[in-house]
Amino acid sequence: MNAVTDHLGDIFAGVLTTLELTVLGFVGALVLGIVLAVCRVSPVAPLRVVGSVYVEFFRNIPLLALLILFVFGLPDIGLTYSLFVCAAASLALSGAAFVCESMRSGINSIAFGQAEAARSIGLTFVQSLRFVILPQALRAMVQPIVNTFIGIALGSSLASAVGVAELTYQTQYLNLKYAAAVTFLVAGAIYLLIAFAGAMAGGWLERRVAIRR
Amino acid sequence: MSAATVLFDAPGPRGRRRIALASAAAVLVIVAVIVLVVVQFGRHGQLAGDRWSPFVHTGYLRFLAGGVRGTLIATGVGALLSFPLGVLAALGRLSHNRLVSRLATAYVEVFRSLPLLLLIYAFLLALPRYGLNLPVFWKLVVPLVMVNVAVLAEVVRAGVNAVDRGQSEAGWSIGLTYGQTMRHVVLPQALRIVIPALITGLVSLLKDTTLGYVVSYPELMKTATNLTAFTHLLIQTYLIITVLYVLVNVLLSQLAHHLERRMRTAPRGGGQAAEQLEHETHAATTTAVR
């Protein structure tokens, strides 16, 4: 237990880094995911291709491979960024593919007749998205996007494999140094907390955007 | 056909011109990005022939093929263990027995929220001190299964809930017990519904085996690291294995899409159809596992 109480500072710093990675990765994924989703439905064919190739590629690439390529590969072509930036960028790039897919399937889950109805009463493209499609689609998007958030939070642990001092890294370091397995329980509890907090926020958001029929 | 396709009118001549212009601009930007990447690679000598030619050498290829084998074995064993256990956990969660259902729920919720890497470190670094020292392969596969059981349980539960309630009511009304109804009526249909999702689960299982890197189990990622230590061709090796991973996963995802499409057009109901349905479920799950 001493290993934990004596090194609360290390653990706290680890939690902070994990949270920073998660938030940065998630925000990046959200922004890039929205841009990609717009690309995928745009009338410009090359952008649609870029969108679908991106999603197909980054959804299927193991996060660890991406991390290693960023951290150890980029310096070989003369691009050096800090470990933290590389990790956050990898999380954002792979998360964006999942966000994009959630948005697309959310929009596709809306009954076809809704879009037809919106158009037939004379709403423009933007209006029918704004007042008919998105309010309904958002509801279907919340859960998968929350899952992406949790996925990014858990995925940020992989950054420890390339040497970013986040929660998992601190845990195994303290465990190696002080032979204190209890650090694993503490770290596990913290991850649970992060995931549950995400799920709770998601539930709240889902109720907010819910439509009472 | 999706909602997106009716949202705007067919473009007129001016609209078409604009789209053509935007397309040209987009192509230009894409080409520029590709050229930039190639130039960046070239400037640092990463495109030199002798940095790529080793990979047509059979020795290197055989080495990487060993890694692919390791990955496939870990994925296969992981899937073989976690699919049935996932179904079991889902049934546990749906069980009418309060205790069983609580336990299963707790398991699923906890293990869905733990990072796999943390579990692997626990098996690698902490548990051996308490006398639990598994062979390297199982240090990767056991945590992998523990996490994936939780994920798959949720998938299967969603499938069971998606089966029309009338089906289980019909089962009970002809005198089947809860267990019989589950086994002969609900589960076969539920599994069929979730097959695409299960294959997607297989993709994530395969991606998770890259953590063999941490426990030094010789799957593709670890093999690549070993190769890199020897050749120092880091970027080339990792680009090649990344493409390999993406290829295998894209193939699996395509299979999932294909099954999903076929399912949508498949007939529903009827005695013969039900038999056909169960047969197909069986065939598809075995394909997925293999």
Contacts between the chains, C-beta under 8 A, distances in Angstrom:
chain1	res1	chain2	res2	distance
A	41	B	4	4.7
A	43	B	8	7.4
A	43	B	11	6.7
A	43	B	19	5.2
A	44	B	19	5.9
A	44	B	22	4.5
A	44	B	23	5.2
A	44	B	26	5.7
A	45	B	23	5.8
A	46	B	23	5.3
A	46	B	26	4.1
A	46	B	27	5.1
A	46	B	30	6.4
A	47	B	22	7.7
A	47	B	23	8.0
A	47	B	26	5.2
A	50	B	26	7.4
A	50	B	30	6.5
A	56	B	250	6.1
A	56	B	253	7.6
A	57	B	246	5.9
A	59	B	249	7.9
A	59	B	253	7.6
A	60	B	203	6.6
A	60	B	207	7.7
A	60	B	245	6.9
A	60	B	246	4.7
A	60	B	249	3.5
A	60	B	250	5.5
A	60	B	253	6.6
A	61	B	207	7.8
A	61	B	242	5.9
A	61	B	245	6.2
A	61	B	246	5.6
A	61	B	249	7.9
A	62	B	206	7.9
A	62	B	207	4.1
A	62	B	208	7.8
A	62	B	210	4.2
A	62	B	221	7.3
A	62	B	242	8.0
A	62	B	245	5.5
A	63	B	207	7.2
A	63	B	210	7.9
A	64	B	210	4.3
A	64	B	211	6.7
A	64	B	213	6.2
A	64	B	221	6.3
A	65	B	210	6.3
A	65	B	221	6.7
A	65	B	238	6.4
A	65	B	241	6.7
A	65	B	242	4.8
A	65	B	245	6.1
A	66	B	242	7.6
A	68	B	221	7.9
A	68	B	238	5.7
A	69	B	235	7.4
A	69	B	238	5.1
A	69	B	239	7.2
A	69	B	242	6.6
A	72	B	234	5.6
A	72	B	238	7.6
A	73	B	234	6.1
A	73	B	235	4.5
A	73	B	238	5.8
A	73	B	239	7.7
A	76	B	44	6.4
A	76	B	46	6.3
A	76	B	234	5.9
A	76	B	235	4.8
A	77	B	40	5.1
A	77	B	41	5.5
A	77	B	43	7.8
A	77	B	44	4.8
A	77	B	46	5.8
A	77	B	235	6.8
A	78	B	40	6.7
A	78	B	43	6.8
A	78	B	44	4.9
A	79	B	40	7.4
A	107	B	2	7.0
A	107	B	3	5.9
A	107	B	4	6.2
A	108	B	2	4.8
A	108	B	3	6.8
A	108	B	4	7.7
A	110	B	3	5.0
A	111	B	3	7.8
A	112	B	1	6.4
A	112	B	2	7.5
A	112	B	3	6.0
A	112	B	6	7.4
A	114	B	3	6.6
A	115	B	3	3.9
A	115	B	4	7.7
A	115	B	6	4.8
A	115	B	7	5.7
A	116	B	6	5.6
A	118	B	7	7.8
A	119	B	6	5.8
A	119	B	7	6.9
A	125	B	7	5.2
A	125	B	8	4.5
A	128	B	7	5.8
A	129	B	7	6.7
A	133	B	3	5.9
A	133	B	7	7.4
A	150	B	113	6.9
A	154	B	113	7.4
A	154	B	114	7.3
A	154	B	115	4.2
A	154	B	116	7.5
A	155	B	115	7.5
A	156	B	115	8.0
A	157	B	115	3.6
A	157	B	116	7.8
A	157	B	117	4.4
A	157	B	118	5.9
A	158	B	115	7.9
A	158	B	117	5.9
A	158	B	211	7.8
A	160	B	117	6.7
A	161	B	117	6.7
A	161	B	211	7.7
A	161	B	213	6.7
A	161	B	214	5.8
A	168	B	115	6.3
A	168	B	117	5.6
A	168	B	118	5.2
A	168	B	121	6.7
A	171	B	118	6.7
A	171	B	121	6.9
A	172	B	121	4.6
A	172	B	125	5.7
A	175	B	121	7.4
A	175	B	125	5.2
A	175	B	126	5.6
A	176	B	125	6.3
A	179	B	129	6.5
A	181	B	122	7.5
A	181	B	126	3.8
A	181	B	127	7.5
A	181	B	129	6.6
A	181	B	130	7.2
A	184	B	118	6.8
A	184	B	121	7.3
A	184	B	122	4.7
A	184	B	126	5.4
A	187	B	118	5.9
A	188	B	114	5.6
A	188	B	118	6.3
A	191	B	113	6.2
A	191	B	114	5.6
A	191	B	115	5.8
A	191	B	118	6.7
A	192	B	110	6.5
A	192	B	113	4.9
A	192	B	114	7.0
A	194	B	113	7.9
A	195	B	112	7.4
A	195	B	113	3.4
A	196	B	113	6.7
